[in-house]
Amino acid sequence: MTTLIPRKPYTDDELRKLYPEGLELQLVQILMRHGERTPVSARFQNTGLRAFWPYCASVRHMRSIITHHNGDGELVSGRPFTTLEWKRRLETFGPNDEPVIATGPKGEVDDVCDMGSLTDQGRASTYKLGHRLRQLYVDRLKFLPPSIHSADFMYLRSTPIPRALESLHQTFSALYPPSTLEPGKDGKFPAPTILTRTPGDETLFPNDSNCRRFAALSRAFAQRTADRWNMSDEMEYLNKLWGKWMPPESPRVAVDSHPRLSGIMDTINSTLAHGPETRLPREFYDEKGRQIIEKIAVEEWFSGYQESREYRMLGIGGLLGDIVGRMVGSVERSSTADGKYELLKATGQDDTQAHDIKFGISGCHDTTLAAVLASVGAYNHADWPPYTSHIAIEMFRKSGAGAGAGAGSTVVPAKRSWWGGLITSPAGTPPPGIGRRPLSELSDSDIKKMEGYFVRLRYNDEIVTVPGCKAPGNHLEGDESFCTLTAFKAIVDKFTPQNWKQQCRMNTNLPATPTGKPEWAGY
């Protein structure tokens, strides 16, 4: 699948069932795949497909921060920072390796995208996602305020890959357009804090480049998929469709061909999302062929999460551990473990000035979304996540449970005791809280804090249910999609790493090929 076709807005009756009386939203965390992009590498130029596409008007409007210094090298007071506006053109190899300007299908030299770039279509679709989020959480549910004077109640994060960060910018700008941003005393809206990590610390996508053991597991599951499918009737069907376009050094379509089967799918999906000037021959869009390629690619990339606890732990356990930690921190309301800690350290605030985190958006990737769904046993189809897909992880509380403001309330500074205000975490030290501690290590009083709280997942506005939440006592009475926070945490605890970097270096002497019975996800 390529471009997402959103479902129609919920009817009033659907909304009442989705958000029933007696439950109040307390925290929403959105994981969103970036919008439409160009292929991550140039493929199938022998079909006439151009390597460079003219779908990135944003590159005509680039800005960079410029610092101004005096003769002593000190920043100029008053106006030390300005911006340099510039436009970018791509240079590439020409005949005899002479440099030439990259051009689009009709000779375009401007608006030309780099590989893997968010396109104009991708910017539009992620902006529309932000608009849909506003319609739901601001206009209809009254969970978020219609206008804001700061974004400190939001946890915003992105991977370091530009298309994810730019997609987050688009979505935030539609959730809160300029007319809804109230200026401060200086006449400006405070810049929102967006968190990023270095590649070596990144857990917002499966990080096989910086986790040696996970890379080995990924290769093993990919090889298992190749062994299962490379000589199958389905692969033979794909070869009849596309084999004549494969390069001489890799003449057959295969899971591990060059380009890989998943790479072929990437180019097909990227071309389908854009204009007729960047299309492959029609046989690439054969419906049966596309169904086969998605089925095999989903198995190659995501079956490990469904079958292996170690795969889940190293691939996406860190992210889900953080998500659960923020939910439990929101319940405790006595620390900054709900995501506020990161914002405080970024802005230099103290704990008594903080706003409780109510909403989060993370700009990430298809591999993030599928890994999350598969790891909680809720990836029950063979479709690859389309561009601009999202997962909404919503935490509710029973009316009267907890001490926080309910759905529809305005964002107010957190109320804390004078003693709580004195307890702060030094930079580099995690905030106090029980969110990251396994359920088995918690006291009865700690577990009791989570009573009356529920977790529900929606993928592209459709409810998904975690298998382990169906057991008696693990869900809201009458609705298995509302998992108790305790049960959801217990499921995620089983594959949350305690020291991800160290665990990435462990078990390197053990077989990576799956052996024994599968360790099924979602329980």
C-alpha positions as CSV (number, residue, x, y, z in Angstrom):
1,M,0.0,0.0,0.0
2,T,1.2,3.5,-0.7
3,T,-0.8,6.7,0.1
4,L,-3.2,6.4,3.0
5,I,-6.8,7.1,2.2
6,P,-8.2,8.2,5.6
7,R,-11.5,6.9,6.8
8,K,-14.3,9.3,7.1
9,P,-14.6,11.3,10.4
10,Y,-16.3,9.4,13.2
11,T,-20.0,9.9,13.4
12,D,-21.5,11.2,16.7
13,D,-22.6,7.7,17.5
14,E,-19.2,6.2,16.8
15,L,-17.6,8.9,18.9
16,R,-19.8,8.2,21.9
17,K,-18.9,4.5,21.7
18,L,-15.2,5.2,21.2
19,Y,-15.1,7.7,24.1
20,P,-17.7,6.4,26.5
21,E,-19.1,8.2,29.5
22,G,-17.2,7.3,32.7
23,L,-13.8,7.4,31.0
24,E,-11.7,10.5,30.6
25,L,-8.7,11.0,28.4
26,Q,-5.6,11.8,30.3
27,L,-2.7,11.2,27.9
28,V,-2.4,10.7,24.1
29,Q,0.8,9.7,22.3
30,I,0.8,9.7,18.5
31,L,3.4,7.7,16.5
32,M,3.3,8.9,12.9
33,R,5.0,7.7,9.7
34,H,6.4,10.5,7.6
35,G,4.5,11.5,4.4
36,E,5.1,10.6,0.8
37,R,8.8,10.6,-0.3
38,T,11.1,9.8,-3.1
39,P,12.7,6.3,-3.2
40,V,15.7,6.0,-0.9
41,S,17.9,5.0,-3.9
42,A,17.6,5.2,-7.7
43,R,16.3,2.0,-9.2
44,F,15.0,0.9,-12.6
45,Q,16.4,3.7,-14.7
46,N,16.4,1.2,-17.5
47,T,12.6,1.5,-17.6
48,G,12.9,5.3,-18.3
49,L,12.2,6.3,-14.7
50,R,14.3,9.3,-13.8
51,A,16.6,9.2,-10.8
52,F,15.6,12.7,-9.6
53,W,12.1,13.9,-9.2
54,P,10.8,17.6,-9.2
55,Y,8.4,17.3,-6.3
56,C,10.3,19.3,-3.6
57,A,9.4,23.0,-3.8
58,S,10.7,23.5,-0.3
59,V,14.3,23.4,-1.5
60,R,13.8,26.8,-3.1
61,H,13.2,28.2,0.4
62,M,16.0,26.9,2.6
63,R,17.2,28.8,5.7
64,S,20.3,28.6,7.8
65,I,21.2,30.3,11.1
66,I,24.0,32.8,10.9
67,T,25.9,34.0,13.9
68,H,27.5,37.5,13.9
69,H,30.7,38.2,15.7
70,N,32.8,41.3,16.4
71,G,36.6,41.5,15.8
72,D,37.3,39.7,19.0
73,G,35.2,36.8,18.0
74,E,32.4,37.6,20.5
75,L,28.7,37.4,19.5
76,V,27.4,40.8,18.5
77,S,24.9,42.0,21.2
78,G,21.4,42.9,20.3
79,R,21.1,40.8,17.2
80,P,23.6,38.0,17.2
81,F,21.6,35.6,15.1
82,T,20.1,36.1,11.6
83,T,19.1,33.7,8.8
84,L,20.6,33.1,5.4
85,E,17.9,32.3,2.8
86,W,19.1,30.1,0.0
87,K,17.9,27.6,-2.6
88,R,19.4,24.2,-3.3
89,R,20.2,22.5,-6.5
90,L,21.5,19.0,-6.7
91,E,24.7,18.1,-8.5
92,T,25.5,14.6,-9.8
93,F,27.7,12.6,-12.1
94,G,27.7,13.2,-15.8
95,P,29.6,11.6,-18.7
96,N,33.2,10.8,-17.7
97,D,32.3,11.7,-14.1
98,E,32.0,15.4,-15.0
99,P,29.7,17.2,-12.6
100,V,26.2,18.1,-14.0
101,I,23.1,19.5,-12.4
102,A,20.5,16.8,-11.6
103,T,17.3,17.3,-13.6
104,G,13.8,16.0,-13.5
105,P,11.8,14.2,-16.2
106,K,11.2,17.5,-18.2
107,G,14.6,19.0,-17.5
108,E,13.7,20.7,-14.2
109,V,16.6,22.0,-12.2
110,D,14.7,23.5,-9.3
111,D,12.4,21.7,-6.9
112,V,14.5,18.5,-7.5
113,C,14.4,16.1,-4.5
114,D,17.2,14.2,-3.0
115,M,16.8,10.5,-2.3
116,G,14.4,9.7,0.4
117,S,13.1,13.3,0.6
118,L,9.7,14.3,1.8
119,T,7.9,15.6,-1.3
120,D,5.2,18.3,-1.7
121,Q,2.6,15.5,-1.5
122,G,4.2,14.3,1.7
123,R,4.0,17.7,3.2
124,A,0.3,18.0,2.3
125,S,-0.7,14.6,3.7
126,T,1.1,15.2,7.0
127,Y,-0.5,18.6,7.3
128,K,-3.9,17.0,6.7
129,L,-3.1,14.5,9.5
130,G,-2.6,17.4,11.9
131,H,-5.9,18.9,10.8
132,R,-7.7,15.6,11.5
133,L,-6.0,15.4,14.9
134,R,-7.2,18.9,15.7
135,Q,-10.8,18.1,14.6
136,L,-10.8,15.1,16.9
137,Y,-8.9,16.2,20.0
138,V,-9.7,19.9,20.0
139,D,-13.0,20.5,18.2
140,R,-14.9,17.3,19.0
141,L,-13.5,15.8,22.2
142,K,-12.4,19.2,23.8
143,F,-9.4,17.3,25.2
144,L,-6.9,19.9,23.9
145,P,-7.4,23.7,24.1
146,P,-8.3,25.6,20.9
147,S,-5.4,28.0,21.4
148,I,-2.2,27.8,23.3
149,H,0.4,30.2,24.8
150,S,3.1,27.5,24.8
151,A,3.6,23.9,23.7
152,D,5.1,22.8,27.0
153,F,2.2,20.3,27.5
154,M,3.3,18.4,24.4
155,Y,6.0,15.8,24.0
156,L,7.4,16.3,20.5
157,R,10.1,14.0,19.2
158,S,11.5,12.9,15.8
159,T,14.2,10.6,14.4
160,P,17.2,12.4,13.0
161,I,16.0,11.6,9.4
162,P,14.8,14.9,7.8
163,R,11.6,13.5,6.3
164,A,10.4,12.4,9.8
165,L,11.3,15.8,11.3
166,E,9.7,17.8,8.5
167,S,6.5,15.6,8.7
168,L,6.3,16.4,12.4
169,H,6.6,20.1,11.6
170,Q,3.7,19.9,9.2
171,T,1.5,18.0,11.6
172,F,2.1,20.3,14.5
173,S,1.5,23.3,12.3
174,A,-1.9,22.0,11.4
175,L,-2.8,20.9,14.9
176,Y,-2.0,24.4,16.1
177,P,-2.0,26.8,13.1
178,P,-0.5,30.3,13.5
179,S,-3.9,31.9,14.4
180,T,-4.1,29.7,17.5
181,L,-0.7,30.5,18.9
182,E,-0.9,33.2,21.6
183,P,2.2,35.5,21.8
184,G,4.1,36.0,25.0
185,K,5.3,39.3,26.5
186,D,7.9,39.6,23.8
187,G,5.2,39.4,21.1
188,K,6.3,35.9,20.0
189,F,5.0,32.4,20.6
190,P,7.7,30.4,22.5
191,A,9.4,28.0,20.1
192,P,8.2,24.5,20.8
193,T,10.8,22.0,22.0
194,I,11.4,19.1,19.6
195,L,13.5,16.2,21.0
196,T,15.9,14.3,18.9
197,R,18.7,11.7,19.6
198,T,22.0,10.9,18.1
199,P,21.9,7.8,15.8
200,G,23.7,5.7,18.4
201,D,20.9,6.4,20.9
202,E,17.9,6.2,18.6
203,T,15.1,3.9,19.6
204,L,12.3,5.6,17.6
205,F,12.9,3.1,14.8
206,P,14.5,-0.4,14.8
207,N,18.1,0.6,15.0
208,D,20.0,-2.3,13.4
209,S,22.9,0.0,12.4
210,N,23.8,0.6,16.1
211,C,22.6,-2.7,17.7
212,R,24.9,-5.6,16.6
213,R,22.7,-8.4,18.0
214,F,19.5,-7.0,16.5
215,A,21.3,-6.7,13.1
216,A,22.2,-10.4,13.3
217,L,18.6,-11.3,14.2
218,S,17.3,-9.2,11.3
219,R,19.5,-10.9,8.9
220,A,18.5,-14.3,10.1
221,F,14.8,-13.7,9.8
222,A,15.3,-12.1,6.4
223,Q,17.3,-15.2,5.3
224,R,14.5,-17.5,6.6
225,T,12.0,-15.5,4.5
226,A,14.4,-15.8,1.4
227,D,14.6,-19.6,2.0
228,R,10.8,-19.9,2.1
229,W,9.9,-17.7,-0.9
230,N,12.7,-17.4,-3.4
231,M,11.8,-20.6,-5.3
232,S,8.0,-20.4,-4.7
233,D,5.3,-20.1,-7.3
234,E,4.6,-16.6,-6.1
235,M,8.2,-15.5,-6.7
236,E,8.1,-17.0,-10.2
237,Y,5.0,-14.9,-10.8
238,L,6.9,-11.8,-9.9
239,N,9.8,-12.8,-12.1
240,K,7.4,-13.1,-15.1
241,L,6.2,-9.5,-14.3
242,W,9.5,-7.8,-13.5
243,G,12.4,-10.1,-14.3
244,K,13.2,-8.4,-17.6
245,W,14.0,-5.2,-15.8
246,M,16.4,-6.6,-13.3
247,P,20.1,-5.8,-13.7
248,P,22.4,-8.4,-15.4
249,E,24.3,-9.0,-12.2
250,S,21.1,-10.0,-10.4
251,P,18.7,-11.2,-13.1
252,R,16.1,-12.8,-10.8
253,V,13.6,-11.1,-8.5
254,A,14.2,-12.5,-5.0
255,V,13.9,-11.5,-1.3
256,D,17.7,-11.0,-1.3
257,S,18.2,-9.9,-5.0
258,H,19.7,-6.6,-5.9
259,P,17.6,-4.6,-5.7
260,R,16.0,-6.5,-2.8
261,L,12.3,-7.3,-3.1
262,S,11.5,-4.7,-0.4
263,G,13.5,-2.2,-2.5
264,I,11.4,-3.0,-5.5
265,M,8.3,-2.4,-3.4
266,D,9.7,0.9,-2.2
267,T,10.1,2.2,-5.7
268,I,6.6,1.0,-6.7
269,N,5.0,2.7,-3.7
270,S,6.9,5.9,-4.2
271,T,6.0,6.2,-7.9
272,L,2.3,5.4,-7.2
273,A,2.2,8.3,-4.7
274,H,3.3,10.9,-7.2
275,G,2.7,12.2,-10.7
276,P,2.6,10.4,-14.1
277,E,6.0,11.8,-15.0
278,T,7.6,9.3,-12.6
279,R,6.0,6.0,-13.3
280,L,7.3,2.5,-14.0
281,P,5.9,0.3,-16.7
282,R,2.4,-0.9,-16.0
283,E,3.3,-4.4,-15.1
284,F,4.9,-3.1,-11.9
285,Y,1.4,-2.2,-10.7
286,D,-0.2,-5.6,-11.3
287,E,-2.6,-6.0,-8.4
288,K,-1.7,-9.6,-7.7
289,G,2.0,-8.8,-7.9
290,R,1.7,-6.0,-5.4
291,Q,-0.2,-8.3,-2.9
292,I,2.5,-10.9,-3.1
293,I,5.4,-8.4,-2.6
294,E,3.7,-6.8,0.4
295,K,3.0,-10.2,2.0
296,I,6.6,-11.4,1.6
297,A,8.1,-8.0,2.7
298,V,5.9,-7.9,5.8
299,E,7.1,-11.4,6.8
300,E,10.8,-10.5,6.1
301,W,10.7,-7.3,8.1
302,F,8.2,-7.9,10.9
303,S,7.7,-11.6,11.7
304,G,10.6,-11.4,14.1
305,Y,8.6,-9.1,16.4
306,Q,5.7,-11.6,16.5
307,E,7.8,-14.6,17.2
308,S,10.9,-13.6,19.3
309,R,11.1,-11.8,22.6
310,E,14.7,-10.8,22.0
311,Y,13.8,-9.4,18.6
312,R,11.0,-7.3,20.2
313,M,13.3,-6.1,23.0
314,L,16.2,-5.0,20.8
315,G,14.1,-3.7,17.9
316,I,11.3,-1.7,19.6
317,G,11.3,-2.5,23.3
318,G,13.1,0.7,24.3
319,L,10.4,2.9,22.6
320,L,7.5,1.0,24.1
321,G,9.2,1.1,27.5
322,D,9.4,4.9,27.1
323,I,5.7,5.1,26.1
324,V,4.5,3.0,29.0
325,G,6.9,5.0,31.4
326,R,5.2,8.2,30.3
327,M,1.8,6.8,30.9
328,V,2.7,5.6,34.4
329,G,4.4,8.9,35.1
330,S,1.2,10.7,34.1
331,V,-0.7,8.5,36.6
332,E,1.8,9.2,39.4
333,R,1.8,12.9,38.9
334,S,4.5,13.2,41.5
335,S,7.5,13.3,39.1
336,T,8.5,14.4,35.6
337,A,8.4,10.9,34.3
338,D,5.5,11.6,32.0
339,G,7.9,13.3,29.5
340,K,8.1,16.6,31.2
341,Y,11.6,15.9,32.4
342,E,13.0,16.3,28.9
343,L,11.2,19.6,28.4
344,L,12.4,21.0,31.7
345,K,16.0,20.2,31.0
346,A,15.6,21.8,27.5
347,T,14.0,25.0,28.7
348,G,15.7,25.4,32.1
349,Q,12.4,25.5,34.0
350,D,11.9,24.1,37.5
351,D,9.4,21.5,38.4
352,T,6.9,23.9,39.9
353,Q,6.6,25.8,36.6
354,A,5.9,22.8,34.5
355,H,2.7,21.8,32.6
356,D,1.5,18.2,32.7
357,I,2.1,16.4,29.5
358,K,-1.2,15.7,27.8
359,F,-0.2,15.0,24.2
360,G,2.7,13.7,22.3
361,I,3.7,13.4,18.6
362,S,6.7,11.4,17.4
363,G,7.8,11.6,13.8
364,C,9.0,8.2,12.7
365,H,8.8,5.5,10.1
366,D,6.9,2.5,8.6
367,T,9.2,0.2,10.5
368,T,8.3,1.9,13.8
369,L,4.6,1.5,13.4
370,A,4.6,-2.1,12.2
371,A,7.1,-3.1,14.9
372,V,4.9,-1.5,17.6
373,L,1.8,-3.3,16.4
374,A,3.5,-6.6,15.8
375,S,5.2,-6.5,19.3
376,V,1.9,-6.2,21.1
377,G,0.3,-8.8,18.9
378,A,-1.9,-6.4,17.0
379,Y,-0.4,-6.6,13.5
380,N,-3.0,-8.9,12.0
381,H,-2.8,-8.2,8.3
382,A,-0.3,-8.3,5.4
383,D,-0.4,-4.6,4.5
384,W,2.7,-2.5,4.7
385,P,2.0,0.8,6.7
386,P,1.1,3.5,4.1
387,Y,2.6,6.9,4.1
388,T,1.3,9.2,6.9
389,S,-0.1,6.2,8.9
390,H,-0.3,6.8,12.6
391,I,-0.9,5.0,15.9
392,A,-2.8,6.8,18.6
393,I,-1.9,5.3,22.1
394,E,-4.6,6.7,24.4
395,M,-4.6,6.5,28.2
396,F,-8.0,6.9,30.0
397,R,-9.0,7.0,33.6
398,K,-12.3,6.2,35.1
399,S,-14.1,9.3,36.2
400,G,-12.9,10.2,39.7
401,A,-9.7,8.1,39.5
402,G,-6.5,10.0,39.9
403,A,-6.1,13.7,40.7
404,G,-5.6,15.2,37.3
405,A,-7.7,17.5,35.2
406,G,-10.3,15.8,33.0
407,A,-11.0,15.7,29.3
408,G,-12.0,19.1,28.1
409,S,-10.0,21.0,30.7
410,T,-7.5,23.7,29.9
411,V,-3.9,23.1,30.3
412,V,-2.8,24.5,33.7
413,P,0.5,24.5,35.6
414,A,1.0,21.2,37.5
415,K,0.0,21.4,41.2
416,R,2.7,19.9,43.4
417,S,3.6,20.0,47.1
418,W,6.3,22.2,48.3
419,W,8.4,19.1,49.0
420,G,7.8,17.7,45.5
421,G,9.1,21.0,44.1
422,L,12.4,20.5,45.9
423,I,13.0,17.1,44.5
424,T,14.6,17.6,41.1
425,S,16.7,15.3,38.9
426,P,20.1,16.6,37.9
427,A,20.9,16.7,34.2
428,G,21.6,13.2,32.9
429,T,19.8,11.5,35.7
430,P,16.4,9.9,35.0
431,P,13.4,11.3,36.9
432,P,12.0,9.2,39.8
433,G,9.1,7.0,39.2
434,I,7.9,3.4,38.7
435,G,7.2,3.5,35.0
436,R,10.4,1.7,33.9
437,R,10.4,-0.8,36.8
438,P,9.0,-4.2,36.0
439,L,5.6,-5.0,37.5
440,S,7.1,-7.9,39.3
441,E,9.3,-5.5,41.3
442,L,6.5,-3.2,42.3
443,S,4.8,-3.1,45.7
444,D,1.1,-3.6,46.1
445,S,0.7,0.1,46.8
446,D,2.6,1.0,43.6
447,I,0.4,-1.3,41.5
448,K,-2.7,0.1,43.2
449,K,-1.8,3.5,41.7
450,M,-2.6,2.2,38.3
451,E,-6.1,1.0,39.1
452,G,-8.8,2.7,37.1
453,Y,-6.5,3.5,34.1
454,F,-6.9,2.0,30.7
455,V,-4.9,2.0,27.4
456,R,-6.4,1.8,23.9
457,L,-4.7,1.7,20.5
458,R,-6.1,3.1,17.2
459,Y,-4.2,2.5,14.0
460,N,-5.2,4.8,11.2
461,D,-8.4,5.5,13.2
462,E,-9.3,1.9,13.5
463,I,-9.3,0.1,16.9
464,V,-6.7,-2.6,17.4
465,T,-6.9,-5.1,20.3
466,V,-3.9,-6.6,22.2
467,P,-4.5,-10.4,22.6
468,G,-3.3,-10.5,26.3
469,C,-5.9,-7.8,27.2
470,K,-8.8,-10.1,26.3
471,A,-8.3,-12.2,29.5
472,P,-10.8,-11.6,32.3
473,G,-9.7,-8.8,34.5
474,N,-7.3,-7.3,31.9
475,H,-9.8,-5.0,30.2
476,L,-12.7,-2.6,30.8
477,E,-15.8,-4.6,31.4
478,G,-17.6,-5.1,28.1
479,D,-14.8,-3.8,25.8
480,E,-11.6,-5.8,25.3
481,S,-10.0,-2.9,23.4
482,F,-9.6,-0.9,26.6
483,C,-6.7,-2.7,28.3
484,T,-6.0,-2.1,31.9
485,L,-2.8,-0.1,32.3
486,T,-1.5,-2.8,34.6
487,A,-2.0,-5.5,32.0
488,F,-0.6,-3.4,29.2
489,K,2.5,-2.6,31.3
490,A,2.9,-6.3,32.2
491,I,2.9,-7.2,28.5
492,V,5.4,-4.5,27.5
493,D,7.6,-5.2,30.6
494,K,8.5,-8.6,29.2
495,F,10.4,-7.1,26.3
496,T,11.5,-3.7,27.7
497,P,15.4,-3.6,27.8
498,Q,17.1,-2.6,31.0
499,N,20.3,-1.6,29.3
500,W,19.7,-1.5,25.5
501,K,23.3,-0.7,24.5
502,Q,24.7,-3.5,26.6
503,Q,22.0,-6.0,25.6
504,C,22.8,-5.1,21.9
505,R,26.3,-6.5,22.5
506,M,25.1,-9.7,24.3
507,N,24.4,-13.1,22.9
508,T,26.6,-12.5,19.8
509,N,27.9,-16.1,20.2
510,L,24.4,-17.6,20.1
511,P,22.5,-18.6,16.9
512,A,20.5,-15.8,15.3
513,T,18.3,-18.2,13.3
514,P,15.1,-18.8,15.2
515,T,15.0,-22.1,16.9
516,G,12.4,-23.8,19.2
517,K,8.9,-22.6,19.7
518,P,7.9,-19.1,18.8
519,E,7.5,-16.6,21.7
520,W,4.3,-15.0,20.5
521,A,3.8,-11.3,21.0
522,G,0.9,-9.7,22.9
523,Y,0.9,-11.7,26.1
